Amino acid sequence: MTDAPLDPLLALRPWEAPEVTSWRRLPMNAVDRRSGAVCLDGDWRFQLLPAPDARPGEVWSSSYVPGVWTVQGTDDLPRYLNVRMPFAEFPPDVPAANPTGVYERAVDVPAEWTGRRIVLQVGAAESVLLVHVDGRPVGVSKDSHLAAEFDLTGHVRPGERATVRLTVVKWSDASHIEDQDQWWHGGVTRSVLLYATDPLHLADVTVRARYDGDLRVDCLVRDAGGALPEGWYVTGELDGQLLRQDAEFDRANAEDERVSAFLGEARLRHTVPDVRAWTAETPELYGLTVRLHRADGTVADTSRHRIGFRDVEIAGRDLLVNGERVFIRGVNRHDFHPLTGRTVSYDDMRADLVLLKRFGFNAIRTAHYPNDPALYDLADELGFYVVDEADIESHDHAHEIADDPRYLGAFVDRVARMVLRDKNHPSIIIWSLGNESDYGANHDAAAGWVRRHDPTRPVQYEGAAKRGWADPDLASDIACPMYAPLQECIAHAMSGTQTKPLIQCEYSHAMGNSNGTLADHWEAIEATPGLQGGFIWEFWDHGILQRVNDGRPAGRGGAGLYGNGVAAPGHRWAYGGDFGETDHDGAFIADGVVFPDRTPKPVMFEHREIAAPVRIECFRHEGVVLSNHQHFRGLDWLSGEWELSLADGGTLTGPAELPDLRPGETAAVPLPFELPEDGGEAWLTLRVTTARDEPWAPRGTVVCLPQVRLRAAPQPAYAPVANRPVEVDEDGLLVHPLLTAAPTLSLWRAPTDNDELGGTAARWRDWGLEAPARKVVAVRRDPGRVAVVADYLCEGGTVRHEQVFTSVEGGLLVEECAELPEALDDVARVGSVFETVAGLNLWEWFGQGPWESYPDRAAGAPVGHHALPVDELFTPYLRPQESGGRHGVRRFTLSAPDATGLAVRLDRPRQVSVTRHRGADLAAVAHHDELVPRAGCVVHIDAAHRGLGTASCGPDTFASYLVPVGVHRWSWTLRVL
């Protein structure tokens, strides 16, 4: 340890000065330095100071590196804001109260590194990093999501111990361009390494591998001592095959007066016959080794790479991979973990990508910064198309900063360093200049650098694209809007003016119970030339595991994650405002397709079916037509099993032999079963699974469940029983031994995040839909039949509701009618709600399932026989809201362990939900640990239910999924089991 002052680094005040960004920081490069490196991860001595000018005291605690101090027991807790900065100062200024973490540890420098160049690599630090060794200043770095390397050769001695101090300043001028939609943290967020090279070393390696098998490897060589020695040379090897020197390139360099004695260049060439091309479907990789030799032939430096042969180009309005127009089925992804914040392990990243692969995603946008380097290795290996995005977002001050020359260097530096680090990954098909930072000269400068350095990939930037989707002069080769209405996209594609691929960088917002119309979007995308896909916002719900008793993050030693979306007992998923901050953006941080513990939300099953590689196109001539919807792969990697679901006869299964189909081909196959003659409803499902172990899925993993209806249901018939009385009370409410609350009219749902942020919930409150007054108008009693007419009094008008209860053979027929006045033109639902006695814990149904589905998010829920415990039907979205519904339900039973209970048959497929919570229960709390489940079941049967849409950030549901005004009729039978 040393108490030496931090000057002269502090004298520079780099957290305030835009021009001080990389003092003595080494250039970024794509050379692999992991082999032989000393990992410095672990517990470091730590102090959190109130400001960067404060001096460390005598008392040290510890902090784990990599990690953020905001979840490791400090008083500086996480804070969430979407657009606004967490301080009032305008760029480039920062507040005087500026949390500063000081990390310190002793490092034993290997004795065998004598005579070698020694480099410290800090994987990432948020926001400004200052490095000292034994009290001597080494360097400064900004850019919170890329590594910084510093040459320590003159600061440490091999065989001796040195003290490394990393000072991390939380706020800086750079914070104004790191204003991303995520938690604000502080700390050293990625691994810290110490490595050594020969003074003669590879400074950079650039790989260009085309899908026709042509390989070019460009190498830069430097010597730490100054001038390059005579006679050095570079060799390469690709899976055991030697690469040849590019003599023409060497000869040109020898004649080029610009070639410096301090920077050497070499080029290797090779042609691979019968190359195995890389795509997201077929992620074929080759092993490349590059060696730098001294004049005597000994090896001075080595860099190893896994490379893929593929081309990316834009032809007209199509983005092509290896000459093929591919659909981009993408998701936006942050580096996130509910225990460790911004720090994510290799295993975590692999689990992320494996899950995405299993649910049909083939693309990732690294929102909104370069991700951990291991993610790109995994994307190469598992097969993903990646939009690599620079660490630039100036959301709160976007317009001012886009043209501010003080930030010009930072824009170009961040984009350039990302490209230099990641350029050799075949998974990366597009460079992104950042996010939500308006559009100005700084973007054009960064785009110019990229296009000069790497002409093999297109550049995109939403801020430029929104100025004109077809404008060829803007710094975006792709029209990549955010949440553009689908009809506008279709109109643009059909206008005749489209000049670029249209791939939305964000198009469906996964906040709470959301992602309505996803299937409608993809039906249009696949049917409309010029539309090529997009990226859902986003992968994670960014809930941080929080201890309820003290309101602090659980941290690395927190309770285990259960894997069912629910926080462990005594904990909750925290979102904005849960750490005592008064200025925050609430649950807007919880907008992912998975819960914080990586449990898939129901939308994942919707996406899996939308992205199905094999589909049933139609039913005809006693058979079905199958199709291959992949771009590059046949169906030989898949297995199939037929399932025939009969409404009144259970399920039949049998093997399915998938036809040999190339991409885009179809084939007719005969029906695997002979339909029974009883005339009941029948559905045929093809259960498609992996035929062998895949890197992302073991053999037998479900890939998709395409389905077709073979026969519709007949209209139900009822036989009245006049001598069996129907009992209703003086208020016209049904009395039944299994019901604790009689069926009444329901017009409201606990608002979803889309309902709240889209403004619909406010209208419902104004109309008084949650609890309208019920006024009985008439009750007519006949033998075996009672008719009840009641008015529900709302601010927007009166809803007349009629119920007719009739004793029928086997139970009770309930016929209902409700008339919505013109003023109530967008209610949540029209239907019945009732509550059951306790003890009915198992729900079995014939309809869509088994997971949650809604009218505009039901493509991924196949019709069949399903069963779940009632307690598992509810979906625990981070902010409690409407959930647990199942679409297209035909009939169901609710039963106790002794098989007693009730059974309901519906007049036609309806939206049904069975949970332990009333809508008012859900709307009254902010977190699930505040909910008290009811002993009985709350059952909704809806004649019509409003779609979900995605209006929390994007378009609402379509008009076809709204509840129309006018008369709604529905009926159902209730019987005792």
N, C-alpha and C positions, 0 to 999 in steps of 0.2 A: 504494500500500500504506500501511496505517497500523498502528501498534502500540498504538493506544488500547485500553484495557481494554474488555471486553464489557459491563460494568455500564452501566445498571441491569438489563439483561435477565438477566445471571447472578445478580444479587441475588434475582431472583424464583425461581430454581431451578425452572424449569417442568418439568424432567424428573422432579421429585418431587411436584409439586403438582397434583392433579386439577382444581382450580378455575382454574388458569392455562392456558387453552387457546387464546385467540385475541386476545391483547392487540394492539390496533390492526390486526387483520386485517379486511379488508373483507368484507361479506356475500357469500355465494355467489349466483350468478344464472345465467340461461340466455342472456345476451346474447352474440352472437358478436363476439369482439374480435381475430380472427386477421388481418383485413385491416389492412395498414399497420403491423403490429407489428414490432419489432426482435427477431430471434431471438438469444439469448445462448448458444446451444449451442456446444460446442467445448471446447478445452483451457482449464481454469482452473488457476491456481496452487493448490497443495493441500498441506496438512499433516494427518497423522493423529495426534491427541493421545491420551494415555492416559485422560484424563478431561476433562469440560467446564470444570473450573476451571483446567486447565493453560493457560499462555500459549504462543502460537505462537513458534517459534524463528526464527532468521535464514535457515535453509535451507528452501527450498520445492521440492517436486517438482511434477508436473502430474497432473491427473485429468480424464478426459473427462466432460462433462456433456451429456446425461443419462447416468448410469451409476452402478453401485455400486462402492464402493472394494474390496469383498470379492473382486472378480475383476480388479482393476487393479493387481496387484503389491504390495499391502500385506501386512503380517503378520496382519491381521485377516481370516481366511478364512471362506468360507461354512460354515454349520453347519445340520444338519437334525435337528429333533425334531418329532414329530407332536403330541403332547399336552403333554408337559412343557415348562416354561419353561427357557431356557438359563441361568438363575441361580436361586439358592435363595430369594431374598427374596420375601416375601408382598406382595400388592398393598396399597398403591400403591408400595411401596419398590422401589428399584433398587440394583444394586451400585455401589460406589465406583469400581471399575475399569470405566470406561464409555467405549468408543471414541468419539472425537469428531472428525469431519472438518471442517476449515476450508477453504472454497473462496473464492477471491478473484480478481477480474478488474476491469480498467478498462473503463468503458462511456462511449462518446461519445454524449451526449444530443443528438438532432437540434435544430438551431437553430430549425427551423420549428415546434417544439412550444412556443414562447413563448406564455404565456397559457393553456396547456392543462393539463388534469389529467393527471398522469403516474403510471402504475401499473406495479408489478413483479408479474409472475405467475410463481410457482414451481410447476410442474406437479405435483410430488409429492416429498416428502423423508421419509426413514425414519430416525428416528421423530419427533424434535423439530427444528423449524427456527427459527433465530434470524437475523434480518436486520439488517445494519448498512450504512449508506452513509456513506462518509468518516468512519468511526469513530463515527457517531451511531446510536443504537438506533432501529430502525423498528418491529419487531414480532416476534411469536412465533406459531407455528402447530404444531398436532399433526394427527393423521389422515393416515397415511402414504400414502394412495391417492387423495387429492383435492387439487386445486390450492389454493394460498393466494395471495391478492392483497393488496398493500400500497400505500397511496397515498404516492408519493415526491415529491409536488408541492413540499413545503416542504424537501426534502432534496437536490434536484438542480437545476441550472440549465441550461436549453436552450442548446446551443452550447458547453458545457463538458464536461470529462471528470470522471467520478465513479468512485469505487472501491466496488464492491459486494462485501460479504462475506456468505457464507451459512455459518452454523455449524450442522452437523447432529449431534445427539446420538443415539447408537444406542439406548440403553435409556431408558425413561421409564415413568411410571405408565401411559401409554397402551399400552406394550408388552404389558401384561397383558390388554388387549382386542384385541390383534393377534396372538394366539397361533394362527395358522393353520397348516394342514398344508402347509408349504413350507419352503424354505431361509430362514434368517435372514440378512439382508444389512444394509448401511447405505449411505446416499448420497442423491444427488439423482437420482431415477429417471425423471423426465419433463422435458420441455423447459422452459426458462426464457425468458420473454418480457418485453419492455418495450413498453408501448403508451401511447398518449395519447388522451384524449377532450376534447371541449369541457366546460367546467365544467357546462353544462346537458347532462345525459346520460341515456340510458336505463338505469335501475337494474335492470330485469328485464322480461322478456317471457314471457308464458304463453300457449301455443297450445292451444286445444281444437278439434280437427277431427273431426267425426263422420262416419260412413260414409254418412249420407244427404246429405252435402254441406254441412252447417251448419258455419260457421267462426266462432270467437270468439277474438280476440286481446286479452289484457289487458296493459297496459303500466304500469310504474311509472317515474316520472321524478323525478330529484333534481338539485340544483344544488350543486356543490362549494362555492360561495360562501355557501350558507345558504338564504335564502328563494328560492322559485321566482320568476322574472320573470313579469310579466303577458304574456298573449297567446300563450304556447307552445301547440302542438298537435301531434298525431301523425297521420300518414297511413300507409296500407299498400297493398301491391300484391301480387297473387297471379297469377303468370304473366301479367303485363301488365294484369290487371283490378284496378281500384281498389276498395279496401274502404271501406265507409261507416262514418262515425262512429255509435256507438251513442248516439243522443240521449237515450234514456230513462235509460241508465246515467249520462251526464254530468249530467242534470237531478237524478237521485237524489243524486249526489255533491255537487252544489251546495247541496243542502238538508241534507246530512249534517254535523252539527257535529263529527264525528270527523275530517273531512278536514283535513290539516295543510298549512300553507303551505310546509312543507319536503319534502313528498312528494306528487307529483301522480299521478293515476290517469286512464287513458283506455282506452276499449274500442272495438275495431273489429269489424264484423260483415260477413259475406258468405255467400252461398249459391251453391254450385257446381252448376249443372244437369248431369245425366248424369255425376256424379262418378265418377272412377276410384278405387275403394276400394283401400286398402293392406291386403295380407295377406302372409304369408311366401311364399306361392306367386306372388303378383302384387304385388310391392313398388312400387306406383305412388307417385311423389313429385311434389310441386308446389313451385315456388320462391316463397317468401314474403319480402318486403322490408318492414321497418318503419322509418319515418323520423320523427325528432323535429325539429320546426321551431321556430325562434324566431318572434317576433311578426311580423317582416318577411318571413316565408316562407322564409328561408334555412335550410338543413339543419344542425342541430347534431350529430346522431348518427344512425347507421344500424346496423341489425342484420339479417343475412340468415339464412334458415333453409330447410331442405328438410323439408317436412312431409308427412304421410300422413293420409288420412281413414280412420279405423277406430274401432270401438267395442269395448270389452272389458266383459263383465259375467258375473256368475254367476247362473244360473237353476237353482234347485234344486241338484242335484249335478253340474251341467255348467258348465264354463268355456266361454264363447262368445266368438268373435271375429266381429264383424259378423253376429251372430245364428246362427253355425254352431258346432257342437261340433267342436273340432279336436283331433287327437292331438298330444301334445307329445313329439317325438322329439329329446330333448335331450342335451347334454353339458355338464359343468362345465368351466370354462376359467379358468386363471390367466394373468396377464401373465407370460410366461416366454420366455427365449431361452438356448440352451446356451452362448453366448459372453458375453452381456451381462447375464445374470441377470434382474433384474426389468424391465429396459428393453427395450421392444419398438418397432420402427419401424412406420410406416404400412404399408410393404410386407410386413412380417412379419404384421401383423394381417390384411391382405387375403388373404395366402396361407393363413392359418389358416382363415378363413371360406370361401374358395373351396374348399378341400379338404373341409371339413365339408359344404358344399352338394353337392358331387359324390358324397358318400357317404350322402345321404339325411337328414342332420340338418336340423331346422328350428327348433331352439331352443337357447339358451345360458343357463346360469346363471353369473353373473360371480363365481365362487367365489374368495375370500370377501370381496370388497371391490369398490367401483366400479372398473371397468377404465379404461384410457386413453380419453379422450373420442372419439378417432378410431374406436374399435371400434363405437360406437353409430351413427356416421355410416355405417359400412360395413354394419352390421346393417340399418339403414333401407334402404340401397341394394340389398343383395343379397337380403334377405328372411329375417330370423330373428325368432322370438319370444324376447324377452329377459326373464329374471328378474334384475333389478338388485339386487345385494346390498350392504348396508352393511358398512363396515369394522369389524365387531364379531365377535370370537371370543375368549372367555375360557376356553378349553378346560381348562386346568390348575386354574383357580380359579373355574369357572363358577358354582357354587352361591353362593359368597360375594358375587360381584360383581353378580349379577342383581338383587339388592335393596339394593345398597350405594348410599346417597344420594350418596356422593362421586363416583360414576360416572354419576349421573343425567344431568347436563348433557352428558357426553360421548356417552352413548347417543343422546339426542335430537338433539344437534348433528350427529353423524355421519349419522344417518338423514335429517335435514332437509336438510343440505347436498347429499347425494346426490340427493334429490328435486328440490331447487332447480336443480341443474346439469342434470339429465337429463330433466326432465319433458316436453320437447317432442319427444321421439323416439317415433315411432309403433311402433318395434320393441319398446319396453318395455311389457310387458303386465301385469307383476306387480312390486311392490316387496317386497324381502326385508329383514327386520330384522337379518340377520346369520346366524351359524352357531354351533352347539355352544357355547352360552353359558347353558345351563339356561333358566329362565324366571322372570321376576320383574317387579316394579313398573317397572323401567327400560324393559323391553320394552313394557309397556302404555302408558307415557308416550310413547314414540317412535311406537307405532302410532296413538295418538290424534292426534298432530301430523300424521301422514301422511293420515289419513282426513279431517281437517279441511281440509288444504291441497289434496289431490288425491283427490276422491271418485270419479274416473273409472277407477281401477285397484284391484284387490284387493291385499291385504297377506298375505304368508305368512311363517311362521317355524316351522321344524321343532321347535324346543324347546317351543313352545306346542302345536303339533299333536300331539306325542306324549303330551300329557296326556289326550287324548281326541279321536279323529278326528272325532267328530260333535258335540263340545261347541261350542255357538254363542257362548259367552261368552269364548272365548280369543282372543288377538291373532293369529289366523291364519284367513283366509277360505278357506284351502285345506288339506286334509289332505295334508301333504307329508312323510311319514316317510322314514327312511333304512333301506334294506336290509330292508324288511319282507318276510317270506316271502310268496311269491305266493299260497299258499292262504289266508293271513290276509287278504290284499287282496280276493280273490274272495269270501271269506265275509262280509267287511264290506259289499261291494257288494250282496250278495244277502240281507243281514240285514233290510232294511226300516228300518234306523235311520240310514242314511247321509244326511248333511245337506250335505256339501261335496264338491267335486271331489277325487278322490284322484289326486294327481300326485306321485310320489316324487321328492324332491330329489336322492337318490342311490339307485340300485337295482342296479347291476352294477359291480363293482370291477375295473378293467382292469390289475391288477398282474401282470406277467409273462404267461404263457400262461393266459389267463383268459376271462371272459365266457361261460362255459358257461350253457346254458339261456336265452340271450337270445331265441331264436326262440320258445321255449315261453312266455316272459313275454308276448311281443307277440301270440301267438295268443290268449292269455287276455285281454289288454287289449282287443283288437279285438272279442272275442266277448262281453265283459261290460260292460253299461251301468254307469256309475259309475267305471270305471277309464279313465284318460285319458292315461297315459304316464308319463314320468319322465326323469331325467337320469343318464347314465352318469358314473361317476367314473373318469377325467377325460379331458381332451384330451391332455395332454403326459405323456411320461416326462420328469421333471425332471432328467435327467442333465446335469451340467456338464462340458464338454470339459476334460479334465485332461491335462497333460503327464506321461507316465509317468516320465521321468527325474528330475523334481524334485517331483512330486506337487502342482504348483500349477495353478490355472486357466489355460487357454490365453489367455483374455481376448479383447478385440476384435481383436487381431492374430493370433489363433490360426489353426491350420490350417483349410483349407476344409472344408465339410461335404459329404460324398459323396452323400447322398441315398439310401442303401441301408440305413440303420439302424445301420451300423458306424462306429465312430470312426476317424478318419484314422490312418495308421501312426504309432507313437510316442505315441499318445493313447488315452484310454479315456473312457467315460462315468462320471463320478464320482457316487456316491451317499453316503448317510450313513456316516461313518466313514472316508472316503477322504481327508480333509484333516487327519488326525492327531487328530481329536477322539475321546475315549473314550466320551462319553455321546452316543448318537445312536440313530436308529431305522432305520438301514440302508437297504435298497432299497425301503422303503415309499414313498419319494418317486418311485419309478418305476412309476407306475400309470396310464398313459395309453393311449389308442387309437392314438397315433402315437409313434414314437421321437423322441429329442431333435432329430434333424435333420428332423422332420416326415414321415418315411417312414411310410406307413400300416402298421399291424399287420394281421394277417389278420382280426381282428375287424371291421375297417372294411368288408370285403367282405361279411361276415355282415350287418352293419347295412344296407348298401346294398340287399341283397335283401329284408330285412325291411320296409324303408321303400319298396319299389318302388311307383311311381305307377300302373303298369299290370301286371296279373298274369294268369296263366293259371289259371282257377279249376278246370277239369276237362276231361277228354277224353271225348267222347261223340258217337255218331251220325256217325262219320267226320269229326269236327271238334273244335275246342276252343272254350271260352268265355273271352273276355277281359273284364276289368273295369277300371274307372277308380277307383283308391283315393285320389284327391286330394279336397280339400275345396272348391276354388274354380275349378279350371282344367280345361279339356278336354285332349284328347290331340294337338292340332294342333301343339304345339311339339316333338313327338317323331317320330322315324322308327324303322322296324323292319326287321329282316332275320331270316328263318327259318334255323335251322341244325338239320339232322337228323343226329344222331350214331348210327352203327351200330357195334355192338361188333366186328363182323367185316368192316366195309366202309367205314371212313373217315367223312368228314363231307360232307354236301351242303348247299349254301346257296342261298337265293333271296330275292327282295324280299318284304316284308310291308307291306300297306296297313292301317294302323291304323284301326279304325272310329271314327266320330264319336260319342264318348261323353261325356256330362256327368258330373260327379262322382257316384259311386255307381252308375252304370249298367253293365250288362253286355251283351254281344252274342256270338252264336255266329259263328265264321268257319270255313270249310272247311279241311281239312288241305292244306298247300301241296305235299306230296309224296305219291306213291304208295309205300307200304311195299314193299320187296323181299319176295320169297316165301321167303327162306331161313330165316325164323323166328328170327333172332338178336335180341338185345336192341336196343331202339331208343328214343332220347330226342329230344324236340323242344324246342328252345330258341328263344325270341324275343329276339333281341339288340336292345335298345331304346337308342337314342342321341338326342342333341339334333339337331333338324332344322335348326337355325340357330344362329348364335353367340348365346350367352347371356352376361350380365355375369360369370358364374362358370364358364363352360365354352365352349370353341370348338365349332363344329359337328362332330358325329361323336363327341362324348364319350359313353362308355357310362354309361347311367343305371341300368339293371338288366338282369338276364338270367333272366327267368322261364322255368321249364322244367316239362315233364310227360313221364312215361314212357308211351310208346305200346305197348311190348311188352316182356315180361319175358324174362330169359335162360333157355334150356333147361338142364336138368341136364347137367353134363359126363359124357361116357362115355370109358372108357379100355380099351385093348386090351393086356393083359399080354404081355410077351415073356420067356418062361421061360429061354431060353438066353443071356440077357445077365446076367452076375453083378452083384450089388450089393456094394460094398466098404465094410465098416465095420472099425474098429480093435478092439483088445482091450477098449477101454472102451465098445464099442457106439456109437461116434461115426462118422458118415458120412464117408467119404473121397471127395473130389470135386476134380477139377483146378482148378475156378474158386473153390473155397472155402478160405480160410485158417483158418476156425473153423467147425466143424460146427454144424448147427442143434441148439440145446438149448432147454429150457423157460425162458421168461422170465416172471417174476411182478412185476417191479419197474420203475419208471421213475425217472429223475433227478427228484427232487421239484420240482414247480412251487411258486411262491410260495403258491398256494392250499393245496397239500398241506402245506407247512411251517407256515404260520400257522393253518391249519384243524386241525392236530393229526394229520392222517392219516399224514404222513411218519414221525412218531414211532412210530406203531403198526407201520409197515413195518419200522423199524429193530429194534423189540422182537421182531418175528417173524423177523428175519434174512432178509428177502426179497431183499436185494441180491445175496447170493452164497450161497445155500443149498448145503449139501453134497449132491453127487450120488452115489448108490449104485446100481450096476447090479444089478438083480435077476435078469434073464434075457436071453439073446440066442438067438434061434432062426433058423437059416439054412436056407433052402429054395432051390431053383433059381429065380433071378431075384427072390428075395424074402428080406428079413431083418426080423425083428421084435425090437425092443428094449424091455425094461421097466426103468425106473429110478425110484428114489424120491428126491425132493428133500426133505431134512430141514430143517424150519423149527421155530422155537420154538413156533409155534402149531399144529403138526401136520405130518404127512407128506403130501406131494403125490405121488401116483403118476402117472407119465407114461409113456405107451406110444407108440412110433413104429414104423410099418411102412413099409419102403422097398421099392417094387416097380418093377421095370423095365417100362415101358410103351412103346408105340409113340411114338417121338419123344423119350423122356426118362425121367424118374424120378418116380414118384408117391410122395408123402410123406403118410401118413395118421397123424394124431396124436389122442391123447386124454389129458386130464388131469382128475383128480378133486380138487376143493378140499374139504378137511374143513370142518365147521361153524365151527371156530374162526377160519378165515381168511375172514372174511365181508366183507372190503373190501380186496382187493388191487388193485394198479395195473393189471394186465393178465394175461391168460393167452394165451400164444402162443409162437412160435418166434423165436429170434434167431440169425443167423449172420453171418459176415464173408467178404468176397470178396477176390480178388487185386487188386492195384493196376491202374490203367489203365482201369477201367470208370467213365467220367466222365459219361455221359449216361443219364438215367432217363426212359423213356417209359412211359406207363401209360394204361389206360382205367379211368376211375373219376372221383371227385370231385376238382376242382382248378380252376385250377392252384395256387392258394394253399393254405396249411396248413388242415386241418380236423380236427375231433375229433367223437366221437359226439354230444356235446351242443352242438356249434358247427359245424354242417355245412350249414345252410340256404343259405348264400351261396356254396357251391362246386358249380357245375353238373357233372353227369356228362358226360364227353366224352373225347376223345383229347388228352392233354397231354404235354409234354416240357420238361424243364429240366435244365441241368447239375447234377450232384450237389452241387456247392459252393453252389448257390443254393437248395437245398431247406431248409436249416437256417434257423430264425428266430432272430436274435441278441437275444433278450430280455436286458435289462441284467445280470441275474444269471443265469448259464447254468443251464438246466433243460431238462426234456423239451420238445422242439419238433420241427417238421418233419414231423409225421404228416399222412397223407392218408386220409380216410375213404372207405369204399365203393369200394375198389380191387378190380377184377375180374382184371386181369392187368397185367404190366409186364415191361419188358426193361431190363437194364443193359448198356451197350455201350461199347466202345472206339472211337476214331476210324476204325478199319478195319472197323467193324460186327461184330466178334466180341464175344462176351460170353455172357450167360445170359438166359433168359426164364422167367418164372413165371406160371402160371395158377392162380387160386384157385377153390375149390369154390363160393364165393359172395362177395359184397362184404365185404371185410375192412378193418380199420385197418392201414395199412402205413406204415413210415417208413424212409427211406434217408438216412443222414448219414455224416459222417466221424468221429463221436464215439460212444464207448460211454457208457452212462448213468453209469458210475463216473467217466469223464473229466469230465463236466459237473458232477457233484456235488462234485468235489474242488476246484473253483476258484471264485473270486468274480467274475472279469471275463473277457471274451472274449479279451483280449490274452494271458491265461495259458494258453489252450487251444492244443494242438498237434494239428492235424488228422491223422488216420490216412491212410495211403496208399490203403488199400482202403475198401470201403463196409461200414458196419454196418447190417444189414437186420433189421427187426422185422416179422413177420407175426402179427397178433393175432386170436385167435378172439373175444376180448372185451377191451375197453379201458375203463378208468374214465373217466367224464366229467370235465370240468375244473371246473365250478362257479365260484364266486366267493368261496370261504370265507376268503380273506385279509382280507376286510372285507365280510361279508354271508353269505347262505345258501350252503350247499354245493350240489353237483349233486343232482338228484332221484334217488330210489331206482331209477327205471327205467334210470338210466345207471350204476349200480354193477355190478361184476362179481359175479354170483351164485355161491354155493357149489354144489357138485355137479359133474356131469360136463360137460366141454366137449370138443367134437369139431371138428376142422378138417382140411382136406387141401389139398394144393397139388402142382403138378407143376413139376419143374425140368428144363430142357433147355438144351443148349449151342447158341448161335447159330452 
